Amino acid sequence: MKKKLCSILLALTMVLTLLPVSALADVGTPAEAEQVAAELPSATDGVVTLASDTSIPAAKLQSAIADGLEINLNGKTLTITSAGTVTVPEGKTVKFYNGTILNSTFTRGDLAAFAADKDATLIVDNVTMNTTGSAFFPAGNASAVTVTNSRITAGVYVIGTNASGNLSD
């Protein structure tokens, strides 16, 4: 009888270990479970301030910066979710500061995460940036890329050339 009872208890114990325990998983505090926004918040006086981590396709970010913009990352992470170069348009200035930019969508190091067209300026200040492509491409005459107080990890840091054509006036 004792052997039979032990066998039954052992069998029950084995069955119970197979039950899912996801109900007991730690989901973290509400601050840790902060949602990721799918687009940039509205600009106030030409400045967008992130309130949460944000994931956005390159084309949508390109559209958002079309008239020039400052993006205060506000200690948050901006993740670019598609492999496309975000280009600062001719004559415009775009500034990213105080946070993290991620873009791991590139399969080649010579494709740039950010480019600055003719007479455009890209400013990166106090940013940690990780990309599998080139970080920056000053693509036109008198274009400027200024990086200060930042940590950049990239396949290639900066590509600068006018090999695609004579871009000087």
DRENKOL-801916 format. One record per residue (C-alpha): residue number from 0; residue in three letters; x negated, y, z negated. Coordinates in Angstrom, 2 decimals. Layout:
N
<node k="NUM" r="ALA" px="X" py="Y" pz="Z"/>
...
end
This chain:
169
<node k="0" r="MET" px="0.00" py="0.00" pz="0.00"/>
<node k="1" r="LYS" px="-2.84" py="2.36" pz="-0.88"/>
<node k="2" r="LYS" px="-4.47" py="1.79" pz="2.53"/>
<node k="3" r="LYS" px="-1.19" py="2.48" pz="4.32"/>
<node k="4" r="LEU" px="-0.66" py="5.75" pz="2.40"/>
<node k="5" r="CYS" px="-4.23" py="6.88" pz="3.14"/>
<node k="6" r="SER" px="-3.75" py="6.08" pz="6.83"/>
<node k="7" r="ILE" px="-0.54" py="8.11" pz="6.97"/>
<node k="8" r="LEU" px="-2.15" py="11.09" pz="5.19"/>
<node k="9" r="LEU" px="-5.15" py="10.94" pz="7.50"/>
<node k="10" r="ALA" px="-2.89" py="10.81" pz="10.57"/>
<node k="11" r="LEU" px="-0.85" py="13.80" pz="9.32"/>
<node k="12" r="THR" px="-4.03" py="15.76" pz="8.65"/>
<node k="13" r="MET" px="-5.30" py="15.08" pz="12.16"/>
<node k="14" r="VAL" px="-1.98" py="16.14" pz="13.70"/>
<node k="15" r="LEU" px="-1.90" py="19.36" pz="11.67"/>
<node k="16" r="THR" px="-5.38" py="20.32" pz="12.89"/>
<node k="17" r="LEU" px="-4.07" py="20.26" pz="16.46"/>
<node k="18" r="LEU" px="-1.41" py="22.91" pz="15.80"/>
<node k="19" r="PRO" px="-2.13" py="26.41" pz="17.14"/>
<node k="20" r="VAL" px="-3.31" py="28.90" pz="14.55"/>
<node k="21" r="SER" px="-2.97" py="32.08" pz="16.59"/>
<node k="22" r="ALA" px="-0.42" py="33.41" pz="14.13"/>
<node k="23" r="LEU" px="-3.25" py="33.74" pz="11.65"/>
<node k="24" r="ALA" px="-5.63" py="35.54" pz="14.03"/>
<node k="25" r="ASP" px="-6.96" py="38.90" pz="12.91"/>
<node k="26" r="VAL" px="-5.62" py="41.62" pz="15.23"/>
<node k="27" r="GLY" px="-7.51" py="44.39" pz="13.47"/>
<node k="28" r="THR" px="-6.32" py="47.65" pz="12.09"/>
<node k="29" r="PRO" px="-4.15" py="49.97" pz="14.20"/>
<node k="30" r="ALA" px="-7.20" py="52.16" pz="14.90"/>
<node k="31" r="GLU" px="-9.09" py="49.12" pz="16.26"/>
<node k="32" r="ALA" px="-6.15" py="48.12" pz="18.43"/>
<node k="33" r="GLU" px="-5.99" py="51.53" pz="20.13"/>
<node k="34" r="GLN" px="-4.48" py="51.21" pz="23.58"/>
<node k="35" r="VAL" px="-6.42" py="51.92" pz="26.73"/>
<node k="36" r="ALA" px="-4.90" py="54.70" pz="28.84"/>
<node k="37" r="ALA" px="-4.46" py="54.04" pz="32.57"/>
<node k="38" r="GLU" px="-4.96" py="57.62" pz="33.75"/>
<node k="39" r="LEU" px="-6.45" py="60.90" pz="32.66"/>
<node k="40" r="PRO" px="-4.45" py="63.19" pz="30.40"/>
<node k="41" r="SER" px="-3.43" py="66.60" pz="31.75"/>
<node k="42" r="ALA" px="-6.05" py="69.34" pz="31.84"/>
<node k="43" r="THR" px="-5.82" py="72.36" pz="29.57"/>
<node k="44" r="ASP" px="-7.70" py="75.40" pz="30.90"/>
<node k="45" r="GLY" px="-9.64" py="73.15" pz="33.30"/>
<node k="46" r="VAL" px="-10.68" py="70.66" pz="30.59"/>
<node k="47" r="VAL" px="-9.41" py="67.10" pz="30.24"/>
<node k="48" r="THR" px="-9.94" py="65.65" pz="26.76"/>
<node k="49" r="LEU" px="-9.61" py="61.89" pz="26.38"/>
<node k="50" r="ALA" px="-7.47" py="60.80" pz="23.44"/>
<node k="51" r="SER" px="-8.23" py="57.09" pz="23.94"/>
<node k="52" r="ASP" px="-10.43" py="54.81" pz="26.00"/>
<node k="53" r="THR" px="-9.35" py="55.19" pz="29.63"/>
<node k="54" r="SER" px="-9.59" py="52.88" pz="32.65"/>
<node k="55" r="ILE" px="-9.13" py="54.45" pz="36.07"/>
<node k="56" r="PRO" px="-9.84" py="53.49" pz="39.69"/>
<node k="57" r="ALA" px="-12.53" py="55.53" pz="41.48"/>
<node k="58" r="ALA" px="-10.00" py="56.95" pz="43.97"/>
<node k="59" r="LYS" px="-7.76" py="58.23" pz="41.17"/>
<node k="60" r="LEU" px="-10.71" py="59.86" pz="39.40"/>
<node k="61" r="GLN" px="-11.78" py="61.36" pz="42.74"/>
<node k="62" r="SER" px="-8.34" py="62.89" pz="43.13"/>
<node k="63" r="ALA" px="-8.39" py="64.27" pz="39.58"/>
<node k="64" r="ILE" px="-11.70" py="66.12" pz="40.10"/>
<node k="65" r="ALA" px="-10.81" py="67.52" pz="43.55"/>
<node k="66" r="ASP" px="-10.67" py="71.13" pz="42.30"/>
<node k="67" r="GLY" px="-13.55" py="70.80" pz="39.83"/>
<node k="68" r="LEU" px="-13.02" py="69.78" pz="36.23"/>
<node k="69" r="GLU" px="-14.58" py="69.31" pz="32.82"/>
<node k="70" r="ILE" px="-13.95" py="65.95" pz="31.21"/>
<node k="71" r="ASN" px="-14.56" py="65.85" pz="27.47"/>
<node k="72" r="LEU" px="-14.89" py="62.13" pz="26.81"/>
<node k="73" r="ASN" px="-14.31" py="62.95" pz="23.13"/>
<node k="74" r="GLY" px="-16.32" py="59.95" pz="21.91"/>
<node k="75" r="LYS" px="-14.20" py="57.61" pz="24.07"/>
<node k="76" r="THR" px="-15.05" py="55.36" pz="27.02"/>
<node k="77" r="LEU" px="-14.08" py="56.12" pz="30.61"/>
<node k="78" r="THR" px="-14.15" py="52.88" pz="32.62"/>
<node k="79" r="ILE" px="-14.09" py="53.14" pz="36.41"/>
<node k="80" r="THR" px="-12.32" py="50.01" pz="37.62"/>
<node k="81" r="SER" px="-13.12" py="49.98" pz="41.34"/>
<node k="82" r="ALA" px="-16.26" py="50.19" pz="43.44"/>
<node k="83" r="GLY" px="-16.03" py="53.58" pz="45.06"/>
<node k="84" r="THR" px="-18.26" py="56.61" pz="44.80"/>
<node k="85" r="VAL" px="-16.64" py="59.52" pz="42.97"/>
<node k="86" r="THR" px="-17.79" py="62.62" pz="44.86"/>
<node k="87" r="VAL" px="-17.82" py="66.17" pz="43.54"/>
<node k="88" r="PRO" px="-16.36" py="68.16" pz="46.47"/>
<node k="89" r="GLU" px="-18.26" py="70.92" pz="48.26"/>
<node k="90" r="GLY" px="-18.69" py="74.03" pz="46.13"/>
<node k="91" r="LYS" px="-17.09" py="72.48" pz="43.00"/>
<node k="92" r="THR" px="-18.51" py="71.69" pz="39.57"/>
<node k="93" r="VAL" px="-17.60" py="68.64" pz="37.50"/>
<node k="94" r="LYS" px="-18.88" py="68.07" pz="33.98"/>
<node k="95" r="PHE" px="-18.65" py="64.92" pz="31.84"/>
<node k="96" r="TYR" px="-19.67" py="65.14" pz="28.20"/>
<node k="97" r="ASN" px="-19.58" py="63.51" pz="24.74"/>
<node k="98" r="GLY" px="-18.81" py="59.84" pz="25.41"/>
<node k="99" r="THR" px="-19.36" py="56.77" pz="27.55"/>
<node k="100" r="ILE" px="-18.86" py="56.05" pz="31.25"/>
<node k="101" r="LEU" px="-18.79" py="52.44" pz="32.47"/>
<node k="102" r="ASN" px="-18.72" py="51.16" pz="36.04"/>
<node k="103" r="SER" px="-19.73" py="47.54" pz="36.60"/>
<node k="104" r="THR" px="-17.91" py="47.12" pz="39.91"/>
<node k="105" r="PHE" px="-20.86" py="47.59" pz="42.31"/>
<node k="106" r="THR" px="-22.60" py="44.61" pz="43.86"/>
<node k="107" r="ARG" px="-25.43" py="46.71" pz="45.34"/>
<node k="108" r="GLY" px="-27.71" py="49.11" pz="43.49"/>
<node k="109" r="ASP" px="-27.80" py="51.60" pz="46.36"/>
<node k="110" r="LEU" px="-24.09" py="52.46" pz="46.08"/>
<node k="111" r="ALA" px="-23.60" py="55.47" pz="43.83"/>
<node k="112" r="ALA" px="-21.11" py="55.83" pz="40.99"/>
<node k="113" r="PHE" px="-21.17" py="59.65" pz="41.39"/>
<node k="114" r="ALA" px="-22.24" py="61.91" pz="44.25"/>
<node k="115" r="ALA" px="-22.42" py="65.68" pz="44.66"/>
<node k="116" r="ASP" px="-21.54" py="67.11" pz="48.09"/>
<node k="117" r="LYS" px="-23.01" py="70.26" pz="49.65"/>
<node k="118" r="ASP" px="-23.22" py="73.10" pz="47.12"/>
<node k="119" r="ALA" px="-21.58" py="70.91" pz="44.44"/>
<node k="120" r="THR" px="-22.75" py="70.44" pz="40.87"/>
<node k="121" r="LEU" px="-22.40" py="67.38" pz="38.65"/>
<node k="122" r="ILE" px="-23.26" py="67.87" pz="34.97"/>
<node k="123" r="VAL" px="-23.61" py="64.95" pz="32.55"/>
<node k="124" r="ASP" px="-24.28" py="65.90" pz="28.92"/>
<node k="125" r="ASN" px="-24.42" py="63.65" pz="25.84"/>
<node k="126" r="VAL" px="-23.14" py="60.63" pz="27.79"/>
<node k="127" r="THR" px="-24.01" py="56.96" pz="27.67"/>
<node k="128" r="MET" px="-23.53" py="55.62" pz="31.18"/>
<node k="129" r="ASN" px="-23.75" py="52.03" pz="32.40"/>
<node k="130" r="THR" px="-23.35" py="51.15" pz="36.07"/>
<node k="131" r="THR" px="-24.39" py="48.29" pz="38.30"/>
<node k="132" r="GLY" px="-24.86" py="50.72" pz="41.20"/>
<node k="133" r="SER" px="-26.88" py="53.89" pz="41.50"/>
<node k="134" r="ALA" px="-25.92" py="56.40" pz="38.86"/>
<node k="135" r="PHE" px="-26.07" py="59.59" pz="40.96"/>
<node k="136" r="PHE" px="-26.44" py="60.68" pz="44.59"/>
<node k="137" r="PRO" px="-26.98" py="64.39" pz="45.30"/>
<node k="138" r="ALA" px="-25.75" py="64.09" pz="48.88"/>
<node k="139" r="GLY" px="-25.81" py="67.56" pz="50.35"/>
<node k="140" r="ASN" px="-27.75" py="70.76" pz="50.77"/>
<node k="141" r="ALA" px="-28.04" py="72.63" pz="47.47"/>
<node k="142" r="SER" px="-26.19" py="69.91" pz="45.57"/>
<node k="143" r="ALA" px="-27.23" py="69.51" pz="41.95"/>
<node k="144" r="VAL" px="-27.08" py="66.77" pz="39.35"/>
<node k="145" r="THR" px="-28.00" py="67.82" pz="35.81"/>
<node k="146" r="VAL" px="-28.34" py="65.16" pz="33.13"/>
<node k="147" r="THR" px="-29.11" py="66.16" pz="29.53"/>
<node k="148" r="ASN" px="-29.08" py="64.32" pz="26.19"/>
<node k="149" r="SER" px="-27.82" py="61.18" pz="27.93"/>
<node k="150" r="ARG" px="-28.69" py="57.50" pz="28.21"/>
<node k="151" r="ILE" px="-28.29" py="56.04" pz="31.69"/>
<node k="152" r="THR" px="-28.49" py="52.33" pz="32.52"/>
<node k="153" r="ALA" px="-28.19" py="51.70" pz="36.25"/>
<node k="154" r="GLY" px="-29.28" py="49.52" pz="39.14"/>
<node k="155" r="VAL" px="-30.94" py="52.67" pz="40.55"/>
<node k="156" r="TYR" px="-30.92" py="55.97" pz="38.68"/>
<node k="157" r="VAL" px="-30.73" py="58.54" pz="41.48"/>
<node k="158" r="ILE" px="-30.76" py="58.34" pz="45.25"/>
<node k="159" r="GLY" px="-31.49" py="61.55" pz="47.10"/>
<node k="160" r="THR" px="-31.86" py="61.73" pz="50.87"/>
<node k="161" r="ASN" px="-30.57" py="63.40" pz="53.96"/>
<node k="162" r="ALA" px="-31.23" py="60.28" pz="56.05"/>
<node k="163" r="SER" px="-27.57" py="60.13" pz="57.03"/>
<node k="164" r="GLY" px="-28.04" py="63.39" pz="58.92"/>
<node k="165" r="ASN" px="-29.55" py="66.83" pz="58.58"/>
<node k="166" r="LEU" px="-27.50" py="68.28" pz="55.74"/>
<node k="167" r="SER" px="-29.41" py="71.54" pz="55.49"/>
<node k="168" r="ASP" px="-28.08" py="74.78" pz="56.97"/>
end
